[in-house]
Amino acid sequence: MKLCSACLLGIRCRYDGKNKPNKKVIKLARKGFLIPVCPEQLGGLSTPRESSEQRKGKVITKSGKDVTKNFKKGAEEVLKLAKIFSIKEAILKQRSPSCGCGEIYDGTFSGKIVKGDGITASLLKKNKIKVISEEEI
């Protein structure tokens, strides 16, 4: 079993109310058991919601609202699920402020990408769960 960003399986849970289905992830789901998660929703944010990016250790919406607590709460809920199901690996959406693995947006809402991890990806890694992006499948 693996955790998986729900948007990659076609679930409409992204900030814009859309999804990002990934053929390789969907194919993998058909062969094995993937547990879909959306840390933002688990953290209490609605869908759709204002876009967010990480800036100076916080998660800020485009209009400047600090939603760090929601992102941390969502990450903690995902970690709880990982522990309940003895998860050792997660496939997460690249560049997301929650799920990004190795790459995230720089916090300026300009589309610039920097090295870094999303809040959930970082917490899972700290708890010895392997995190890969859909681009690594």
C-alpha positions as CSV (number, residue, x, y, z in Angstrom):
1,M,0.0,0.0,0.0
2,K,1.0,3.5,-0.8
3,L,-0.3,7.0,-0.1
4,C,-1.1,9.1,-3.2
5,S,-2.1,12.7,-3.8
6,A,-5.8,12.3,-4.6
7,C,-5.7,14.8,-7.5
8,L,-3.4,12.4,-9.4
9,L,-6.2,9.8,-9.4
10,G,-8.6,12.3,-10.9
11,I,-10.3,13.6,-7.7
12,R,-11.2,17.2,-8.0
13,C,-9.5,18.5,-4.9
14,R,-6.9,21.0,-6.1
15,Y,-7.0,24.6,-5.1
16,D,-8.8,25.5,-8.4
17,G,-11.4,22.7,-8.0
18,K,-9.8,20.7,-10.7
19,N,-7.7,17.5,-10.8
20,K,-4.4,16.4,-12.3
21,P,-4.9,12.8,-13.4
22,N,-1.7,11.0,-14.1
23,K,-1.9,7.9,-16.4
24,K,1.0,6.2,-14.7
25,V,-0.4,6.7,-11.2
26,I,-3.9,5.5,-12.3
27,K,-2.3,2.4,-13.9
28,L,-0.4,1.8,-10.7
29,A,-3.7,2.1,-8.7
30,R,-5.3,-0.6,-10.9
31,K,-2.4,-3.0,-10.0
32,G,-2.1,-2.2,-6.3
33,F,-3.6,-0.4,-3.4
34,L,-3.2,3.4,-3.3
35,I,-4.8,5.5,-0.5
36,P,-5.8,8.9,-1.9
37,V,-5.2,11.8,0.4
38,C,-5.5,15.6,0.0
39,P,-3.6,17.3,2.9
40,E,-5.3,20.7,2.2
41,Q,-8.8,19.2,2.6
42,L,-7.7,17.2,5.7
43,G,-6.4,20.4,7.1
44,G,-9.8,22.1,6.8
45,L,-9.4,24.1,3.6
46,S,-12.2,24.1,1.1
47,T,-12.2,23.1,-2.6
48,P,-11.9,25.3,-4.5
49,R,-9.6,27.6,-2.4
50,E,-7.2,30.4,-3.0
51,S,-3.8,29.3,-4.3
52,S,-1.0,29.1,-1.8
53,E,2.8,29.0,-1.8
54,Q,5.5,28.6,0.8
55,R,7.3,31.8,1.8
56,K,9.8,32.1,4.7
57,G,8.7,29.0,6.5
58,K,5.0,29.8,6.2
59,V,2.3,28.9,3.7
60,I,0.6,32.1,2.4
61,T,-2.3,32.5,0.0
62,K,-2.0,34.8,-3.0
63,S,-3.9,37.5,-1.1
64,G,-1.5,37.2,1.9
65,K,-3.5,35.0,4.3
66,D,-1.4,32.7,6.5
67,V,-2.7,29.1,6.1
68,T,0.3,27.4,7.7
69,K,-1.8,25.9,10.5
70,N,-4.2,24.2,7.9
71,F,-1.2,22.8,6.0
72,K,0.4,21.5,9.1
73,K,-2.8,20.0,10.4
74,G,-3.4,18.3,7.0
75,A,0.2,16.9,7.0
76,E,-0.4,15.5,10.5
77,E,-3.6,13.8,9.4
78,V,-1.8,12.2,6.4
79,L,0.9,11.0,8.7
80,K,-1.8,9.4,11.0
81,L,-3.1,7.5,8.0
82,A,0.4,6.4,7.0
83,K,0.9,5.0,10.5
84,I,-2.5,3.3,10.7
85,F,-1.8,1.5,7.4
86,S,2.0,1.0,7.9
87,I,2.7,3.0,4.8
88,K,6.4,3.1,3.7
89,E,6.0,5.1,0.4
90,A,3.9,8.0,-0.9
91,I,3.4,9.4,-4.5
92,L,2.7,13.1,-4.2
93,K,2.0,16.0,-6.6
94,Q,5.2,17.8,-7.5
95,R,5.5,21.5,-6.7
96,S,2.5,21.7,-4.4
97,P,3.0,23.6,-1.1
98,S,1.8,20.4,0.6
99,C,2.9,17.6,-1.6
100,G,5.9,18.9,-3.5
101,C,8.9,16.6,-3.4
102,G,12.2,18.3,-4.1
103,E,10.5,21.2,-6.0
104,I,8.0,23.8,-4.9
105,Y,7.0,27.3,-6.1
106,D,9.1,30.1,-4.6
107,G,6.3,32.0,-2.8
108,T,6.1,34.9,-5.3
109,F,3.2,33.5,-7.3
110,S,5.3,34.1,-10.4
111,G,5.6,30.4,-11.4
112,K,9.3,30.3,-10.4
113,I,10.4,26.9,-9.0
114,V,12.9,26.4,-6.3
115,K,14.3,23.3,-4.5
116,G,12.3,22.3,-1.4
117,D,9.6,20.1,-0.1
118,G,5.9,20.7,0.7
119,I,4.7,20.6,4.3
120,T,3.3,17.0,4.0
121,A,6.2,15.6,2.0
122,S,8.7,17.0,4.5
123,L,6.8,15.5,7.5
124,L,6.5,12.1,5.8
125,K,10.3,12.1,5.0
126,K,11.1,13.0,8.6
127,N,9.1,9.9,9.6
128,K,11.1,7.7,7.3
129,I,8.4,7.4,4.6
130,K,9.8,7.4,1.1
131,V,8.2,10.2,-0.9
132,I,8.4,10.4,-4.7
133,S,6.6,12.7,-7.2
134,E,4.4,11.5,-10.0
135,E,7.2,12.5,-12.3
136,E,9.5,9.8,-10.9
137,I,7.2,6.9,-11.7
